[in-house]
Amino acid sequence: MAVRAQMELGGEPAARATVTRFGNVPINGQIKRWAVTSAPAEHAEILGRWELFNNMRTLAALAAFGLLIVLAVRGLRPVTHPEHDRADKS
């Protein structure tokens, strides 16, 4: 089940890691410098970008969690195809 779920999720973990690495991490570096100096005039815009990247990561994680739930529920009961069952009996 776990391997199948990972295959179904595809590149979701990679997408989150990419957004984190190239979106949030550079902004975090800028914010750390504010502790030593003062925040720049455009600090609200920078924080807005950070929040956008964070929301993207959150939505990706929620989508992955939802897909895992669907896969778990689907895995609990067999999938039947009535049209195939009729064809086999004739």
Backbone as CSV, one residue per row, in Angstrom:
resi,resn,N_x,N_y,N_z,CA_x,CA_y,CA_z,C_x,C_y,C_z
1,MET,0.822,-1.195,0.000,0.000,0.000,0.000,0.865,1.259,0.000
2,ALA,1.933,1.278,0.796,2.768,2.478,0.896,3.463,2.781,-0.428
3,VAL,3.965,1.745,-1.092,4.647,1.965,-2.366,3.656,2.459,-3.404
4,ARG,2.472,1.864,-3.412,1.439,2.293,-4.362,1.053,3.743,-4.106
5,ALA,0.918,4.102,-2.840,0.562,5.485,-2.503,1.645,6.448,-2.957
6,GLN,2.904,6.069,-2.771,4.000,6.928,-3.220,3.971,7.090,-4.727
7,MET,3.657,6.011,-5.445,3.586,6.096,-6.901,2.437,6.995,-7.330
8,GLU,1.292,6.883,-6.641,0.135,7.708,-6.976,0.398,9.186,-6.699
9,LEU,1.164,9.469,-5.652,1.446,10.859,-5.297,2.379,11.525,-6.293
10,GLY,3.150,10.753,-6.994,4.015,11.298,-8.025,5.035,12.272,-7.492
11,GLY,5.063,13.465,-8.061,6.092,14.428,-7.722,5.717,15.406,-6.634
12,GLU,4.668,15.129,-5.879,4.234,16.080,-4.855,5.327,16.403,-3.842
13,PRO,6.021,15.401,-3.269,7.094,15.757,-2.324,8.197,16.583,-2.987
14,ALA,8.504,16.274,-4.226,9.522,17.038,-4.946,9.053,18.471,-5.180
15,ALA,7.775,18.643,-5.455,7.244,19.985,-5.675,7.345,20.814,-4.395
16,ARG,6.992,20.190,-3.258,7.096,20.915,-1.989,8.538,21.274,-1.676
17,ALA,9.445,20.334,-1.919,10.861,20.593,-1.634,11.401,21.702,-2.528
18,THR,10.982,21.726,-3.778,11.441,22.759,-4.715,10.936,24.131,-4.291
19,VAL,9.659,24.214,-3.932,9.098,25.499,-3.486,9.824,25.965,-2.231
20,THR,10.086,25.028,-1.316,10.784,25.388,-0.084,12.187,25.886,-0.378
21,ARG,12.925,25.122,-1.181,14.337,25.444,-1.447,14.508,26.758,-2.195
22,PHE,13.691,26.974,-3.219,13.882,28.142,-4.069,12.914,29.288,-3.767
23,GLY,11.962,29.055,-2.873,11.022,30.105,-2.498,11.235,30.593,-1.080
24,ASN,10.946,29.724,-0.125,10.989,30.129,1.282,12.404,30.308,1.823
25,VAL,13.319,29.414,1.500,14.660,29.465,2.094,15.392,30.769,1.765
26,PRO,15.402,31.216,0.512,16.071,32.507,0.249,15.431,33.679,1.011
27,ILE,14.121,33.658,1.129,13.456,34.729,1.869,13.804,34.623,3.349
28,ASN,13.893,33.401,3.869,14.299,33.229,5.268,15.677,33.836,5.513
29,GLY,16.578,33.688,4.540,17.906,34.293,4.657,17.835,35.815,4.745
30,GLN,16.953,36.402,3.947,16.774,37.856,4.004,16.241,38.283,5.369
31,ILE,15.262,37.528,5.866,14.641,37.877,7.145,15.652,37.774,8.279
32,LYS,16.552,36.794,8.223,17.582,36.660,9.264,18.482,37.889,9.312
33,ARG,18.753,38.481,8.162,19.593,39.686,8.135,18.884,40.879,8.769
34,TRP,17.558,40.858,8.804,16.818,41.961,9.409,17.076,42.040,10.903
35,ALA,17.427,40.920,11.522,17.695,40.935,12.960,18.945,41.757,13.261
36,VAL,19.886,41.768,12.323,21.132,42.512,12.494,20.943,43.957,12.047
37,THR,20.250,44.124,10.954,19.986,45.473,10.432,18.509,45.788,10.663
38,SER,17.973,46.697,9.924,16.536,46.966,10.021,15.841,46.393,8.789
39,ALA,14.554,46.193,8.897,13.782,45.664,7.784,13.752,46.682,6.649
40,PRO,13.824,46.206,5.393,13.787,47.143,4.268,12.382,47.725,4.083
41,ALA,12.312,48.739,3.274,11.029,49.404,3.034,10.005,48.445,2.421
42,GLU,10.476,47.506,1.610,9.559,46.576,0.935,9.361,45.275,1.732
43,HIS,9.557,45.341,3.042,9.463,44.116,3.854,8.084,43.469,3.785
44,ALA,7.033,44.254,3.650,5.684,43.685,3.558,5.534,42.857,2.282
45,GLU,6.115,43.338,1.188,6.066,42.596,-0.077,6.843,41.276,0.049
46,ILE,7.999,41.332,0.687,8.821,40.131,0.874,8.073,39.111,1.729
47,LEU,7.467,39.566,2.808,6.685,38.657,3.658,5.477,38.102,2.910
48,GLY,4.890,38.901,2.039,3.777,38.425,1.217,4.205,37.304,0.281
49,ARG,5.392,37.447,-0.319,5.923,36.380,-1.184,6.176,35.115,-0.376
50,TRP,6.744,35.280,0.839,7.004,34.118,1.689,5.694,33.399,2.001
51,GLU,4.661,34.177,2.306,3.362,33.591,2.622,2.767,32.876,1.415
52,LEU,2.943,33.427,0.223,2.467,32.771,-0.996,3.138,31.410,-1.161
53,PHE,4.466,31.372,-1.012,5.177,30.099,-1.124,4.726,29.124,-0.041
54,ASN,4.513,29.613,1.155,4.052,28.753,2.238,2.660,28.187,1.944
55,ASN,1.782,29.016,1.399,0.450,28.547,1.025,0.526,27.489,-0.067
56,MET,1.440,27.659,-1.021,1.615,26.654,-2.075,2.041,25.315,-1.470
57,ARG,2.988,25.354,-0.541,3.438,24.122,0.120,2.305,23.483,0.908
58,THR,1.522,24.306,1.599,0.419,23.787,2.403,-0.633,23.123,1.521
59,LEU,-0.983,23.760,0.411,-1.964,23.178,-0.504,-1.456,21.872,-1.100
60,ALA,-0.175,21.806,-1.435,0.389,20.566,-1.967,0.325,19.454,-0.922
61,ALA,0.631,19.787,0.318,0.572,18.784,1.390,-0.866,18.325,1.630
62,LEU,-1.817,19.250,1.617,-3.219,18.886,1.810,-3.729,18.018,0.664
63,ALA,-3.326,18.345,-0.564,-3.722,17.523,-1.711,-3.160,16.115,-1.586
64,ALA,-1.911,16.012,-1.168,-1.297,14.698,-0.987,-2.010,13.914,0.114
65,PHE,-2.343,14.578,1.213,-3.047,13.922,2.309,-4.422,13.437,1.852
66,GLY,-5.127,14.275,1.108,-6.429,13.877,0.572,-6.317,12.676,-0.347
67,LEU,-5.298,12.658,-1.182,-5.089,11.524,-2.077,-4.774,10.262,-1.287
68,LEU,-3.998,10.379,-0.227,-3.716,9.214,0.618,-4.991,8.670,1.250
69,ILE,-5.869,9.549,1.679,-7.140,9.102,2.252,-7.958,8.358,1.204
70,VAL,-8.036,8.922,0.002,-8.780,8.269,-1.080,-8.188,6.901,-1.372
71,LEU,-6.870,6.814,-1.456,-6.229,5.525,-1.735,-6.466,4.526,-0.606
72,ALA,-6.438,4.990,0.631,-6.668,4.095,1.767,-8.097,3.570,1.759
73,VAL,-9.058,4.438,1.500,-10.463,4.015,1.479,-10.705,3.086,0.298
74,ARG,-10.140,3.411,-0.838,-10.317,2.578,-2.019,-9.665,1.214,-1.814
75,GLY,-8.569,1.179,-1.067,-7.874,-0.074,-0.830,-8.604,-0.990,0.135
76,LEU,-9.586,-0.472,0.881,-10.315,-1.279,1.848,-11.408,-2.126,1.221
77,ARG,-11.855,-1.766,0.040,-12.910,-2.549,-0.601,-12.506,-2.844,-2.040
78,PRO,-12.872,-4.018,-2.530,-12.493,-4.358,-3.904,-13.268,-3.512,-4.906
79,VAL,-12.618,-3.198,-5.982,-13.255,-2.462,-7.065,-13.903,-3.479,-7.982
80,THR,-15.194,-3.320,-8.231,-15.894,-4.257,-9.115,-16.310,-3.524,-10.377
81,HIS,-16.327,-4.261,-11.436,-16.738,-3.732,-12.735,-17.863,-4.620,-13.246
82,PRO,-19.134,-4.236,-13.003,-20.258,-5.095,-13.375,-20.272,-5.459,-14.853
83,GLU,-19.880,-4.555,-15.721,-19.908,-4.864,-17.156,-18.929,-5.981,-17.502
84,HIS,-17.818,-6.064,-16.797,-16.856,-7.142,-17.034,-17.364,-8.453,-16.455
85,ASP,-18.068,-8.393,-15.315,-18.609,-9.606,-14.707,-19.648,-10.260,-15.618
86,ARG,-20.505,-9.454,-16.251,-21.505,-9.999,-17.179,-20.853,-10.633,-18.385
87,ALA,-19.794,-10.035,-18.907,-19.126,-10.569,-20.084,-18.472,-11.917,-19.774
88,ASP,-17.960,-12.090,-18.565,-17.318,-13.349,-18.201,-18.320,-14.481,-18.055
89,LYS,-19.573,-14.202,-17.691,-20.572,-15.238,-17.442,-21.236,-15.725,-18.718
90,SER,-21.146,-14.974,-19.793,-21.855,-15.400,-21.015,-20.997,-16.259,-21.905
